Amino acid sequence: MITAYYAFVDENNYVTEVIPGKEGPIEGLTPEEYYGNLQGQKCLRTSITGQFRGCYAGIGYFYDETKDEFIAPPSVPFPFPSQRA
């Protein structure tokens, strides 16, 4: 049963993928270790409710190791049609 979500981060701590997964141990490993080994990247639990690591991680988010939190990328304003060149 899927009850948790996990984010994969690259060598620069940017989220590359988020997957649903199991909450408890898998084959004697923590889910972070198990999924991280499968993907070949650091794997960290995230939460839709923000219960883990500040907020739900999304692709492009940054993982701050010091704060142990995911940080959303800065917003880029999209111009309205009347503002486009």
Rosetta blueprint (number, residue, H / E / L):
1 M L
2 I L
3 T L
4 A E
5 Y E
6 Y E
7 A E
8 F E
9 V E
10 D L
11 E L
12 N L
13 N L
14 Y E
15 V E
16 T E
17 E E
18 V E
19 I E
20 P E
21 G E
22 K L
23 E L
24 G L
25 P L
26 I E
27 E L
28 G L
29 L E
30 T L
31 P H
32 E H
33 E H
34 Y H
35 Y H
36 G H
37 N H
38 L H
39 Q H
40 G L
41 Q L
42 K E
43 C E
44 L E
45 R E
46 T E
47 S L
48 I L
49 T L
50 G L
51 Q L
52 F L
53 R L
54 G L
55 C L
56 Y L
57 A L
58 G L
59 I L
60 G L
61 Y L
62 F E
63 Y E
64 D E
65 E L
66 T L
67 K L
68 D L
69 E E
70 F E
71 I E
72 A L
73 P L
74 P L
75 S L
76 V L
77 P L
78 F L
79 P L
80 F L
81 P H
82 S H
83 Q H
84 R L
85 A L
